[in-house]
Amino acid sequence: MKTIVITGASAGIGRALALEFARRGYRLGLLGRRVDALASLQQETLACGATAAITGQLDVDAAESVAPQLQRVFQGLGTVDIFVANAGINAFTNVGKDELVAEARIIQTNVVGAIASIDAAAAHFIEQNRGHIVGVSSLASMIAVPKQAAYCASKAAISMYLRSARVELARHNIRVTDIQPGFVVTDIMPNIGKYPFAIPATKAAFEMAEAIEKGREEAIVPGFPWRLFKPFFRHIPNSFWKRL
Ligand SMILES: NC(=O)c1ccc[n+]([C@@H]2O[C@H](COP(=O)([O-])OP(=O)(O)OC[C@H]3O[C@@H](n4cnc5c(N)ncnc54)[C@H](OP(=O)(O)O)[C@@H]3O)[C@@H](O)[C@H]2O)c1
């Protein structure tokens, strides 16, 4: 049975993804800062079909500890087939309003933290000459959103990192999938359920798992209706955001 390791598994999309893969019988590595939440998720995943589940504390902002922490979990599981760099944060930030600290925090977690995680997973996969890296980016990598400049920039950066990594790692038999969710109802932002085409985390997790198992290079989640709108992503008028 396959093994999947997920960062940011303690809540939201990562938690739903862990439960989805548990139902599919996977062995799981569950990572995040909140160990209590991970411990109860571990029990839930085992109860709903996971063949094994181990947890590990991981703060992706502490970049130097990311590789050793991940290696500990990889060793605990033996071999790992799929690694999901899902941990991430969001916050409204304003351009030109002295908010560099908040902007830098978003870049640190979503870009540096994700790269540190992907690097550690890639090292493990290069050694075993196979593997599958999944990054959780966002539609915000392609759509310019006011008060989200730092978040959009972070997701554009990680999507491009994943694209380049895909080319570089292909010779090691390592697949790379870039998942781009739209709005998913989690605690990442207040009132996210009121945004267009918002879906529950369980639905997002199902579509993500399907894309991952099919080895897709990129997947917009939910596919419908966002894929239809993709040609217009660069032309969304300001009035659209004002209405939101
Ligand atoms: N919800 C959406 O609409 C949406 C849309 C597009 C993309 N995404 C992306 O999906 C991913 C998951 O978001 P979500 O909506 O599920 O958010 P969430 O409910 O707030 O969950 C975020 C997860 O990331 C973990 N995390 C945050 N900072 C971390 C850090 N420094 N080190 C390790 N783990 C950290 C959290 O765990 P701990 O606090 O326990 O560490 C938590 O498990 C993010 O990358 C986000 O950008 C979300």
The ligand as an SDF file (V2000), in Angstrom:
LIG
                    3D

 48 52  0  0  0  0  0  0  0  0999 V2000
   -8.7180   27.5220    1.7840 N   0  0  0  0  0  0  0  0  0  0  0  0
   -8.5700   28.0280    0.5760 C   0  0  0  0  0  0  0  0  0  0  0  0
   -9.5020   28.6610    0.0120 O   0  0  0  0  0  0  0  0  0  0  0  0
   -7.2850   27.8360   -0.1890 C   0  0  0  0  0  0  0  0  0  0  0  0
   -7.2580   28.1950   -1.5340 C   0  0  0  0  0  0  0  0  0  0  0  0
   -6.1000   28.0260   -2.2600 C   0  0  0  0  0  0  0  0  0  0  0  0
   -4.9880   27.4960   -1.6660 C   0  0  0  0  0  0  0  0  0  0  0  0
   -5.0190   27.1570   -0.3620 N   0  0  0  0  0  0  0  0  0  0  0  0
   -3.7860   26.6200    0.2280 C   0  0  0  0  0  0  0  0  0  0  0  0
   -4.0580   25.3890    0.8430 O   0  0  0  0  0  0  0  0  0  0  0  0
   -3.1280   25.1630    1.9010 C   0  0  0  0  0  0  0  0  0  0  0  0
   -3.8780   24.7660    3.1640 C   0  0  0  0  0  0  0  0  0  0  0  0
   -4.7180   25.8570    3.5360 O   0  0  0  0  0  0  0  0  0  0  0  0
   -6.0590   25.6800    4.3800 P   0  0  0  0  0  0  0  0  0  0  0  0
   -7.1060   26.4450    3.6990 O   0  0  0  0  0  0  0  0  0  0  0  0
   -6.2720   24.2680    4.7040 O   0  0  0  0  0  0  0  0  0  0  0  0
   -5.6530   26.5190    5.6810 O   0  0  0  0  0  0  0  0  0  0  0  0
   -5.8120   26.2040    7.2580 P   0  0  0  0  0  0  0  0  0  0  0  0
   -7.1060   25.5440    7.5240 O   0  0  0  0  0  0  0  0  0  0  0  0
   -5.4780   27.4780    7.9370 O   0  0  0  0  0  0  0  0  0  0  0  0
   -4.6530   25.1320    7.4980 O   0  0  0  0  0  0  0  0  0  0  0  0
   -3.3260   25.5020    7.3040 C   0  0  0  0  0  0  0  0  0  0  0  0
   -2.4370   24.3440    7.6970 C   0  0  0  0  0  0  0  0  0  0  0  0
   -1.0730   24.7480    7.4940 O   0  0  0  0  0  0  0  0  0  0  0  0
   -0.3630   24.5300    8.6960 C   0  0  0  0  0  0  0  0  0  0  0  0
    0.6690   25.5480    8.8740 N   0  0  0  0  0  0  0  0  0  0  0  0
    0.5430   26.9020    8.8460 C   0  0  0  0  0  0  0  0  0  0  0  0
    1.7160   27.4810    9.1110 N   0  0  0  0  0  0  0  0  0  0  0  0
    2.6050   26.4730    9.3250 C   0  0  0  0  0  0  0  0  0  0  0  0
    3.9710   26.4320    9.6590 C   0  0  0  0  0  0  0  0  0  0  0  0
    4.6940   27.5340    9.8650 N   0  0  0  0  0  0  0  0  0  0  0  0
    4.5660   25.2230    9.7870 N   0  0  0  0  0  0  0  0  0  0  0  0
    3.8740   24.0910    9.5860 C   0  0  0  0  0  0  0  0  0  0  0  0
    2.5580   24.0550    9.3040 N   0  0  0  0  0  0  0  0  0  0  0  0
    1.9430   25.2460    9.1730 C   0  0  0  0  0  0  0  0  0  0  0  0
   -1.3900   24.5650    9.8130 C   0  0  0  0  0  0  0  0  0  0  0  0
   -0.9770   23.7030   10.8680 O   0  0  0  0  0  0  0  0  0  0  0  0
   -0.4240   24.1740   12.2970 P   0  0  0  0  0  0  0  0  0  0  0  0
   -1.0540   25.4840   12.6180 O   0  0  0  0  0  0  0  0  0  0  0  0
   -0.7840   23.0590   13.1990 O   0  0  0  0  0  0  0  0  0  0  0  0
    1.0500   24.2580   12.0640 O   0  0  0  0  0  0  0  0  0  0  0  0
   -2.6070   23.9540    9.1470 C   0  0  0  0  0  0  0  0  0  0  0  0
   -2.5830   22.5560    9.2550 O   0  0  0  0  0  0  0  0  0  0  0  0
   -2.3360   26.4660    2.0470 C   0  0  0  0  0  0  0  0  0  0  0  0
   -1.1050   26.3290    1.3630 O   0  0  0  0  0  0  0  0  0  0  0  0
   -3.2030   27.4890    1.3390 C   0  0  0  0  0  0  0  0  0  0  0  0
   -2.4760   28.5790    0.8410 O   0  0  0  0  0  0  0  0  0  0  0  0
   -6.1380   27.3110    0.4010 C   0  0  0  0  0  0  0  0  0  0  0  0
  1  2  1  0
  2  3  2  0
  2  4  1  0
  4  5  1  0
  4 48  2  0
  5  6  2  0
  6  7  1  0
  7  8  2  0
  8  9  1  0
  8 48  1  0
  9 10  1  0
  9 46  1  0
 10 11  1  0
 11 12  1  0
 11 44  1  0
 12 13  1  0
 13 14  1  0
 14 15  2  0
 14 16  1  0
 14 17  1  0
 17 18  1  0
 18 19  2  0
 18 20  1  0
 18 21  1  0
 21 22  1  0
 22 23  1  0
 23 24  1  0
 23 42  1  0
 24 25  1  0
 25 26  1  0
 25 36  1  0
 26 27  1  0
 26 35  1  0
 27 28  2  0
 28 29  1  0
 29 30  1  0
 29 35  2  0
 30 31  1  0
 30 32  2  0
 32 33  1  0
 33 34  2  0
 34 35  1  0
 36 37  1  0
 36 42  1  0
 37 38  1  0
 38 39  2  0
 38 40  1  0
 38 41  1  0
 42 43  1  0
 44 45  1  0
 44 46  1  0
 46 47  1  0
M  CHG  2   8   1  16  -1
M  END
$$$$
